[in-house]
Amino acid sequence: MSQLLQLVHKYREAVARRDTGHPADRAESADAGLIKAIEAEFSDAERREGRGVALEGLLCSDVLFDRVSVTRMNLAGCVCRGAPRVAEGEPVEIRIDDRDRALSYRFKAQAAWLADDVDGGLTLGLAFVGTPLVLRYRRRSTAAKPLAA
C-alpha cells in the first residue's frame, strides 16, 4: 500500500503546484507529465471508485482526533469507515502512517458525504484539497540508553 500512498501524494503535490499558478517553467511541464503518467496508472473505474485498501488512519480537525479505517482511495480522495459525524464541506486532515518506511502521509480534505454503515457506524467520503504533507519519523530504539551522570 505504500506505493499507492506515494503515488497519491506525488499526484496531489503536482496538482497543488499547478493550481497555485506558478509562472510557466520547466517544473510546470514536468508536473503536467507527472500528472498524466500517474493518471494513466489508474483505470477509469479506479479513478471513479478508488482502489480497495485496508489502511488505518487518523481523522483530525479542530474538534476531531478519531481513528478510522480507510477502505478505498483514489487520486481525488478516500472513503473512511468507523468515522465520526462530520458536516458536509467541513475541513479535516487524514493522517495515514506507513510504518515500514517510517513515513506519515497527511492529506487535507473536505467531507464530501456521510452514510450509515451496515454495522451501525458511519462511512465518510473525503475529497482531497490543497498540498499534502509527508513526514519522516524516527523509530524508537528498543534498547534503553543509560542516563548521563
C-alpha positions in Angstrom: 0.0 0.0 0.0 2.9 2.3 0.4 3.2 2.6 -3.3 -0.4 3.8 -3.6 0.1 6.4 -0.8 3.3 7.6 -2.5 1.5 7.9 -5.9 -1.4 9.8 -4.4 0.9 12.1 -2.5 3.0 12.9 -5.6 -0.1 13.5 -7.7 -1.7 15.8 -5.1 1.6 17.7 -4.7 1.9 18.2 -8.5 -1.8 19.3 -8.8 -1.4 21.7 -6.0 1.7 23.3 -7.6 -0.1 23.5 -10.9 -3.2 25.1 -9.3 -1.2 27.7 -7.4 -0.5 29.5 -10.7 3.3 29.5 -10.5 4.9 31.0 -13.7 5.3 28.6 -16.6 8.7 27.0 -16.5 10.2 23.5 -16.8 8.9 22.5 -13.4 5.3 23.1 -14.7 5.7 21.0 -17.8 7.4 18.3 -15.6 4.4 18.4 -13.3 2.0 18.1 -16.3 3.9 15.0 -17.4 3.9 13.5 -13.9 0.1 14.1 -13.5 -0.6 12.4 -16.8 1.7 9.5 -16.0 0.1 8.9 -12.6 -3.4 9.2 -14.1 -2.5 6.6 -16.7 -1.8 4.1 -13.8 -5.4 4.2 -12.8 -8.3 2.6 -14.8 -11.5 4.6 -15.3 -13.2 2.6 -12.6 -10.3 3.2 -10.2 -10.5 6.9 -10.9 -14.2 6.9 -10.1 -14.5 4.4 -7.2 -10.9 4.2 -6.0 -8.8 1.2 -5.2 -9.7 -1.1 -2.3 -7.3 -0.7 0.6 -7.0 -1.7 4.2 -5.3 1.2 6.0 -5.7 2.7 9.4 -5.9 6.4 9.5 -6.4 9.3 12.0 -9.1 11.8 11.1 -8.2 15.2 12.6 -9.7 18.7 12.8 -10.2 21.4 15.4 -12.5 19.1 17.3 -11.8 15.6 15.9 -9.0 13.1 16.7 -10.5 9.8 15.7 -9.1 6.5 14.3 -10.8 5.4 11.1 -10.4 2.6 8.6 -9.5 3.8 5.1 -11.2 1.3 2.7 -10.9 3.0 -0.7 -8.5 5.6 -2.1 -8.1 7.3 -5.5 -6.3 10.4 -6.7 -9.2 12.7 -5.6 -10.0 11.4 -2.1 -10.7 8.4 0.1 -13.5 6.6 1.9 -13.3 6.0 5.7 -15.3 3.6 7.8 -15.9 3.9 11.5 -15.9 7.7 11.1 -17.4 10.3 13.4 -20.3 12.5 12.3 -18.8 15.3 10.1 -20.7 18.1 8.4 -20.5 18.2 4.6 -17.8 20.6 3.5 -16.0 20.5 6.9 -12.2 20.7 6.5 -10.3 17.8 8.0 -7.0 16.1 7.8 -6.5 12.4 7.2 -3.2 11.0 8.5 -2.0 7.6 7.3 1.2 6.1 8.5 3.5 3.9 6.5 5.2 2.2 9.4 7.5 0.1 7.2 9.1 3.2 5.7 8.6 5.4 8.8 6.5 8.0 6.9 3.4 9.8 7.9 1.2 11.0 4.9 -1.1 13.9 5.7 -3.9 14.9 3.3 -6.1 18.0 3.8 -9.6 17.1 2.8 -13.2 18.2 2.9 -16.1 15.9 4.0 -17.9 15.1 0.7 -20.6 12.8 2.0 -21.6 10.7 5.0 -23.6 7.4 5.1 -24.7 4.8 7.6 -22.6 1.6 7.7 -24.2 -1.8 7.9 -22.6 -2.3 11.3 -24.1 0.8 12.7 -21.1 3.1 12.2 -20.6 5.8 9.7 -18.8 5.9 6.3 -17.3 9.2 5.3 -16.2 10.2 1.8 -13.3 12.7 1.7 -12.2 15.0 -1.2 -8.6 15.9 -1.0 -7.7 19.6 -1.2 -4.5 21.6 -1.1 -1.0 20.4 -0.8 -0.3 17.1 1.0 2.5 16.6 3.5 4.7 13.7 4.2 6.8 13.5 7.4 9.6 11.1 8.1 9.8 10.0 11.7 12.4 8.0 13.6 11.6 4.6 15.0 12.1 4.2 18.7 15.1 2.3 19.8 14.3 -0.8 21.7 17.5 -0.6 23.8 17.4 1.9 26.6 20.4 4.2 26.8 21.8 4.9 30.2 21.4 8.4 31.5 24.5 10.5 31.7 25.6 11.3 35.2 
